[in-house]
Amino acid sequence: MDRASLEKLVLDFTAAFNRDDLDAVMSYFAEDGAYDEFNGARSVGKAAIRAAFEPQFSGKFGTIRFLQEDLFVDPDAAKAMISWECTLTSKDRAGGWRGLDLIHFDKQGCITLKETYAKAEKPLMRKRERVA
C-alpha cells in the first residue's frame, strides 16, 4: 500500500465517525480485527467491535466529533497514527479531550487493530451557555 492510499484510508475512516455512520466505520475492519479502547477494554471481531461503538453512534453520549491534529503513516509497515481532539456536545454540556489512534492494516487495506489512547480519563465537560 502506498503512502497516499494509507492516508486516504485513515482520513476516510475518521470521516465516517464524524458522519455518525457506524456501517461505514465497520466496513473498514477485518473480520477478525481488534479494537483496544483507552480504558483497557478489548473487542475482537466485527460483532464485538460494533457493540463497543454502538453507544457512541446512538447518541447516548451526545454528539462526538474527531478533529484531526497530526497524521503519520508508515506504508511499509501498513500502520498509521492519527492524533485528534475529540469534542463532545450534549444538550446542556460541551467539552472533550485529546488522544490518538494507532491503526494497523492488512494487505487488503482492512483494519486489523485499532488502539486508542486518550490524554484524559474522562471528557472535560462544562455547562453550555444558553443562547437567547
PyMOL commands that set and color helices and strands:
alter all, ss='L'
color gray80, all
select helices_A, chain A and resi 3-18+22-27+46-57
alter helices_A, ss='H'
color red, helices_A
select strands_A, chain A and resi 29-36+42-44+63-74+79-89+93-105+111-118+124-127
alter strands_A, ss='S'
color yellow, strands_A
deselect
rebuild
show_as cartoon
